[in-house]
Amino acid sequence: MGFNFDTVINRRGTDSIKWGLYEGNDIIPMWVADMDFASPPTVLEAIHQRVDHGIFGYPKISKELNTVVQNFLEQKYNWAIDPDWIVWLPGLVPALNLACRTFCKPHEPVLTTVPIYPPFITAPGFSERKLNTAPLLFESGRWHLDLDELKAACTPDTRLFIACNPYNPMGRVFTPNEMGDIAKFCLEHDIILCSDEIHCELILDNIRHHPVATLSDEIADNTITLMAPSKTFNIPGLCCAFAIISNTAMRTKFLLQMRGIMPEMNNLCLVACQAAYEHGEPWRLELLDYLRGNRDFLEGFVAKELPGVSLHHIEATYLAFMDMRETGIEEPKAFFEKAGVGLSDGLHFRGEGFMRLNFGCPHSTLKEGLSRMRKALVG
């Protein structure tokens, strides 16, 4: 079909968090997980049709939308779900916070791994729950889950483990065996597993994603799976996500906790979600090809042109977690902002000395950003 991902779209002055952070400065924002590509034409067309209708009353979740999600999961992952298992949410971050409130009492620990997407770290504290963390293991050029570290971080009153696969910020796709070990660990310790799988449609290598809930009925009965079209189809600002919870008691408890707190879904996010899952596949496949090219260019550039910076291979997502520790730079975020590139500070991920770079942008933007980084490092 041919979609153009090379077009540089001016996002300045558009109320963009990503671009607004550096308004008035010659700094290329490559931080927050928000791609600089227009959303798929099929999504834009669906939104236009809904806008043309002209009325934006209180929406309801249609049977058709639930069926679209059901069919999508069946086709992609051979995952047969009941539409009643779907809980619609205005985002993944609210879902993480809701899980902490639902399944842990105040001051009970929530377990996760680090470095990780910052809301995993902040969610427990927002609801007066404790945070216990287990570091990932970096070995043979790859990041790994470490069961020994998880066991050491687990306490008798731990009730929830929030996991991420594909992993943000490292871009690892954990195998069924790896996730199966985590799921079994949770079952053995009477811990509910909340699995963020929002990046599962952005796998760049020839690897198949396996939702952890598909590994066994017993695991599914103990799992909350979080998904969304937002990252894949670049519609995060429309605030649309969903949880799959097959356990009726867990789902009921989760829904009760939402009462009076979670807003209703909005009209535009629902039509965008349906259009994305129903007709967005050709766009997604071309996006993956483009991101693959950016990923390969980035990995090669870092290895050859950025002394002191190292980067492991990225299997999924459009995010790169770069190790800056050998550069000797004390404050890499400020250093690269001065050079004209805005990156996410690894400190917020519990990864001191790392920086996260978003390569979900036109290749010319990526090339310019990396050139500025090289100039800052080598002159």
VMD Tcl script that draws the C-alpha trace (Angstrom):
set ca {
  {0.00 0.00 0.00}
  {2.84 2.37 0.84}
  {2.61 4.61 3.89}
  {5.00 7.52 4.28}
  {6.89 7.51 7.57}
  {9.59 9.87 6.29}
  {7.40 12.97 6.45}
  {8.46 15.32 9.23}
  {5.30 16.69 10.83}
  {5.68 19.92 12.80}
  {4.36 19.19 16.30}
  {5.45 22.42 17.93}
  {2.54 24.45 19.27}
  {0.18 21.45 19.24}
  {-0.13 20.96 23.03}
  {2.28 18.04 22.78}
  {3.93 17.00 26.06}
  {6.82 15.61 24.07}
  {7.52 18.71 21.99}
  {6.21 21.29 24.45}
  {8.88 20.40 27.01}
  {11.48 22.11 24.86}
  {9.31 24.85 23.34}
  {11.47 27.73 22.19}
  {14.70 25.70 22.32}
  {16.62 23.95 19.56}
  {16.31 20.56 21.24}
  {15.01 17.46 19.45}
  {12.69 15.62 21.88}
  {13.43 11.91 21.83}
  {12.16 11.04 25.28}
  {8.52 10.10 26.03}
  {7.06 7.01 24.26}
  {5.08 8.93 21.65}
  {5.95 8.43 17.97}
  {6.27 11.31 15.50}
  {4.17 9.56 12.85}
  {0.61 10.33 11.81}
  {-1.84 7.67 12.96}
  {-3.06 5.12 10.38}
  {-5.37 6.57 7.69}
  {-8.07 4.04 8.64}
  {-8.04 5.41 12.20}
  {-8.18 9.01 11.01}
  {-11.09 8.20 8.70}
  {-13.05 6.58 11.53}
  {-12.46 9.61 13.76}
  {-13.52 12.00 10.99}
  {-16.76 10.08 10.48}
  {-17.50 10.22 14.19}
  {-16.74 13.95 14.32}
  {-18.98 14.58 11.33}
  {-21.87 13.05 13.26}
  {-21.53 16.04 15.54}
  {-22.82 14.68 18.85}
  {-20.56 13.42 21.62}
  {-22.87 12.06 24.26}
  {-22.07 9.43 26.86}
  {-20.82 6.36 24.97}
  {-21.26 2.71 25.72}
  {-18.98 -0.15 24.79}
  {-20.53 -1.79 21.77}
  {-20.83 -5.53 21.31}
  {-19.10 -5.04 17.97}
  {-16.00 -3.47 19.58}
  {-15.69 -6.30 22.10}
  {-16.00 -8.79 19.26}
  {-13.26 -7.00 17.30}
  {-10.90 -7.29 20.29}
  {-11.93 -10.91 20.81}
  {-11.23 -11.75 17.15}
  {-7.95 -9.84 17.20}
  {-6.63 -11.83 20.16}
  {-7.82 -15.09 18.63}
  {-6.10 -14.39 15.31}
  {-2.86 -13.01 16.74}
  {-2.27 -15.24 19.73}
  {-4.73 -18.11 19.43}
  {-6.19 -16.71 22.64}
  {-9.90 -17.51 23.00}
  {-11.37 -14.98 25.40}
  {-14.90 -14.26 26.53}
  {-15.90 -10.64 25.80}
  {-17.08 -10.41 29.41}
  {-13.43 -10.66 30.48}
  {-12.64 -7.27 28.89}
  {-12.47 -4.28 31.22}
  {-12.11 -0.97 29.35}
  {-9.79 1.61 30.85}
  {-8.58 5.15 30.04}
  {-4.95 4.05 29.99}
  {-2.39 1.57 31.18}
  {-0.98 3.78 33.95}
  {-4.39 4.12 35.67}
  {-4.69 0.33 35.42}
  {-1.39 -0.17 37.27}
  {-2.54 2.14 40.04}
  {-5.93 0.47 40.16}
  {-4.34 -2.97 40.49}
  {-2.31 -1.79 43.49}
  {-5.45 -0.45 45.19}
  {-7.53 -3.51 44.37}
  {-5.28 -6.36 45.32}
  {-3.07 -4.93 48.07}
  {-4.01 -3.46 51.42}
  {-2.31 -0.26 52.58}
  {1.39 -0.84 53.36}
  {1.44 -4.29 51.72}
  {4.24 -4.69 49.17}
  {3.94 -4.61 45.39}
  {6.77 -6.41 43.61}
  {8.34 -5.43 40.29}
  {11.67 -5.55 38.47}
  {14.04 -2.67 37.71}
  {15.02 -0.78 35.66}
  {11.42 -0.35 34.46}
  {8.88 2.16 33.16}
  {8.55 4.76 35.97}
  {4.79 4.33 36.69}
  {5.56 0.78 37.87}
  {7.76 2.37 40.52}
  {5.42 5.18 41.54}
  {2.05 3.36 41.50}
  {2.40 1.56 44.86}
  {3.29 4.74 46.74}
  {0.34 6.67 45.32}
  {-1.96 4.27 47.18}
  {0.17 3.89 50.33}
  {1.46 0.48 49.29}
  {5.10 -0.52 49.60}
  {7.41 -1.11 46.66}
  {9.77 -4.10 46.54}
  {12.09 -4.34 43.55}
  {14.27 -7.04 42.03}
  {17.01 -6.06 39.56}
  {17.16 -7.62 36.13}
  {20.30 -9.53 35.25}
  {22.43 -8.38 32.29}
  {24.33 -11.37 30.93}
  {25.75 -12.30 27.51}
  {24.52 -9.04 26.03}
  {20.88 -9.54 27.08}
  {18.68 -8.57 29.98}
  {17.17 -11.48 31.91}
  {14.61 -12.02 34.65}
  {16.35 -13.28 37.78}
  {14.23 -15.61 39.91}
  {16.75 -15.55 42.75}
  {16.46 -11.77 42.97}
  {12.66 -12.02 42.87}
  {12.66 -14.54 45.69}
  {14.94 -12.30 47.73}
  {12.64 -9.30 47.20}
  {9.45 -11.23 47.95}
  {7.97 -11.09 51.47}
  {5.16 -13.16 53.03}
  {2.72 -10.25 52.65}
  {3.50 -9.54 48.97}
  {0.21 -9.74 47.07}
  {0.90 -8.31 43.59}
  {3.64 -8.55 40.97}
  {3.51 -6.07 38.09}
  {5.42 -7.34 35.07}
  {6.22 -5.97 31.63}
  {6.60 -7.95 28.38}
  {7.81 -6.75 25.91}
  {9.92 -4.88 28.41}
  {10.04 -1.10 28.67}
  {12.71 0.33 28.51}
  {15.00 -2.50 27.31}
  {12.89 -3.85 24.47}
  {13.32 -7.49 25.54}
  {10.71 -10.04 24.54}
  {10.68 -12.66 27.26}
  {10.15 -16.25 26.19}
  {7.18 -18.39 27.28}
  {9.56 -20.28 29.57}
  {10.78 -17.06 31.19}
  {7.27 -15.71 31.71}
  {6.09 -19.16 32.76}
  {8.68 -19.17 35.53}
  {7.42 -15.78 36.72}
  {3.81 -16.94 36.61}
  {4.63 -20.12 38.55}
  {6.57 -18.06 41.09}
  {3.45 -15.94 41.60}
  {1.24 -19.01 42.02}
  {3.61 -20.56 44.54}
  {3.66 -17.38 46.62}
  {-0.06 -16.53 46.31}
  {0.73 -13.36 44.33}
  {-1.52 -11.95 41.61}
  {0.29 -11.27 38.34}
  {-0.48 -8.03 36.50}
  {1.15 -8.22 33.07}
  {1.66 -5.08 30.97}
  {1.76 -6.27 27.35}
  {1.09 -2.92 25.69}
  {4.10 -3.20 23.34}
  {3.26 -6.72 22.12}
  {2.43 -5.58 18.58}
  {5.77 -3.81 18.19}
  {8.12 -6.80 17.99}
  {10.95 -6.08 15.55}
  {12.69 -9.45 15.48}
  {11.29 -12.76 14.27}
  {9.93 -13.58 17.72}
  {6.37 -14.48 18.65}
  {4.72 -12.83 21.63}
  {2.89 -15.19 23.98}
  {0.46 -13.50 26.39}
  {1.29 -14.97 29.77}
  {-2.38 -15.81 30.34}
  {-2.25 -18.23 27.40}
  {0.34 -20.46 29.07}
  {-2.17 -22.39 31.18}
  {-5.66 -22.08 32.65}
  {-4.17 -21.92 36.14}
  {-1.92 -19.01 35.16}
  {-4.79 -17.22 33.39}
  {-6.89 -17.52 36.53}
  {-4.23 -15.59 38.45}
  {-3.42 -12.97 35.81}
  {-4.54 -9.50 34.76}
  {-3.34 -8.75 31.22}
  {-3.09 -5.10 30.17}
  {-3.19 -4.19 26.47}
  {-3.94 -1.14 24.33}
  {-3.81 0.12 20.74}
  {-2.13 3.32 21.90}
  {1.58 2.58 21.37}
  {1.20 0.44 18.25}
  {-1.04 2.84 16.33}
  {0.28 6.05 17.92}
  {-2.92 7.17 19.62}
  {-1.82 7.50 23.28}
  {-3.56 10.86 23.65}
  {-6.94 9.23 22.97}
  {-6.63 7.34 26.27}
  {-7.77 3.82 25.44}
  {-6.69 0.56 27.04}
  {-8.22 -2.61 28.40}
  {-7.59 -5.41 30.86}
  {-8.34 -9.07 30.23}
  {-9.35 -10.74 33.51}
  {-10.81 -14.25 33.21}
  {-11.12 -14.80 36.97}
  {-14.64 -13.60 37.82}
  {-13.87 -12.76 41.45}
  {-10.76 -10.76 40.50}
  {-12.61 -8.96 37.72}
  {-15.52 -8.07 40.00}
  {-13.15 -6.71 42.62}
  {-11.29 -4.69 39.98}
  {-14.54 -3.24 38.60}
  {-15.76 -2.30 42.08}
  {-12.55 -0.40 42.73}
  {-13.12 1.59 39.51}
  {-16.47 2.99 40.67}
  {-16.51 6.75 40.89}
  {-12.80 6.99 40.08}
  {-12.25 5.91 36.49}
  {-13.89 8.08 33.83}
  {-16.02 6.57 31.09}
  {-14.36 5.89 27.76}
  {-14.73 8.65 25.18}
  {-16.36 8.37 21.76}
  {-13.24 9.01 19.70}
  {-11.00 6.53 21.47}
  {-13.52 3.74 20.97}
  {-13.91 4.26 17.22}
  {-10.14 4.67 16.85}
  {-9.51 1.43 18.73}
  {-11.98 -0.51 16.61}
  {-10.59 0.88 13.34}
  {-7.01 0.14 14.41}
  {-7.64 -3.50 15.33}
  {-10.00 -4.12 12.42}
  {-8.17 -2.40 9.56}
  {-4.78 -1.17 10.79}
  {-2.65 -4.25 10.09}
  {-1.15 -3.10 6.73}
  {-0.03 0.16 8.37}
  {1.39 -1.70 11.39}
  {3.46 -4.04 9.21}
  {4.99 -1.13 7.31}
  {5.61 0.69 10.58}
  {7.54 -2.34 11.86}
  {9.72 -2.35 8.74}
  {10.47 1.33 9.22}
  {11.23 0.96 12.93}
  {13.47 -2.00 12.13}
  {15.49 0.22 9.81}
  {15.75 2.91 12.47}
  {16.71 0.31 15.09}
  {19.46 -1.16 12.91}
  {20.84 2.29 12.06}
  {20.79 3.29 15.75}
  {22.57 0.14 16.93}
  {25.28 0.54 14.29}
  {25.71 4.24 15.00}
  {26.08 3.74 18.74}
  {28.66 0.98 18.24}
  {30.79 2.99 15.80}
  {30.19 6.67 16.52}
  {29.36 7.21 20.20}
  {32.44 6.44 22.32}
  {31.65 5.27 25.82}
  {28.00 4.56 24.97}
  {26.78 0.99 24.68}
  {23.47 -0.49 23.61}
  {22.15 -4.04 23.76}
  {20.12 -5.43 20.86}
  {16.52 -4.19 20.82}
  {14.00 -6.95 20.09}
  {10.81 -4.87 20.39}
  {9.40 -1.38 20.92}
  {10.80 1.87 19.52}
  {12.78 2.55 22.71}
  {16.53 2.22 23.30}
  {18.04 2.07 26.79}
  {21.59 3.32 26.28}
  {24.34 2.77 28.83}
  {26.24 6.04 29.36}
  {28.34 4.98 32.34}
  {31.60 4.61 30.42}
  {31.39 8.17 29.07}
  {32.22 9.61 32.48}
  {29.44 12.18 32.09}
  {27.95 12.97 35.50}
  {24.62 14.34 34.28}
  {23.95 12.87 30.81}
  {20.44 14.31 30.53}
  {21.67 17.90 30.90}
  {24.75 17.14 28.79}
  {22.74 15.99 25.78}
  {20.07 18.68 26.19}
  {22.89 21.21 25.86}
  {23.84 19.38 22.66}
  {20.25 19.69 21.38}
  {18.79 16.25 22.17}
  {16.20 15.53 24.86}
  {16.36 12.00 26.31}
  {14.65 10.25 29.23}
  {16.84 10.00 32.32}
  {17.45 6.42 33.41}
  {17.28 7.58 37.04}
  {13.47 7.58 36.78}
  {13.60 3.93 35.67}
  {15.97 2.97 38.53}
  {18.70 2.71 35.91}
  {21.26 5.30 36.90}
  {23.75 6.05 34.16}
  {21.35 4.99 31.38}
  {19.30 7.16 29.02}
  {16.22 6.12 27.04}
  {15.93 7.26 23.44}
  {12.74 7.10 21.35}
  {13.52 6.18 17.73}
  {9.87 6.22 16.65}
  {10.45 9.17 14.33}
  {11.36 9.95 10.72}
  {14.81 8.66 9.88}
  {16.06 12.18 9.20}
  {15.10 13.19 12.75}
  {16.89 10.18 14.22}
  {19.98 10.85 12.12}
  {20.11 14.49 13.20}
  {19.65 13.62 16.87}
  {22.43 11.04 16.79}
  {24.73 13.42 14.91}
  {24.25 15.98 17.66}
  {25.08 13.36 20.25}
  {28.25 12.38 18.39}
  {29.34 15.99 18.09}
  {28.87 16.48 21.82}
  {30.95 13.39 22.61}
  {33.79 13.72 20.11}
  {33.65 17.36 19.02}
}
mol new
graphics top color blue
foreach p $ca { graphics top sphere $p radius 0.5 }
foreach p [lrange $ca 0 end-1] q [lrange $ca 1 end] { graphics top cylinder $p $q radius 0.2 }
display resetview
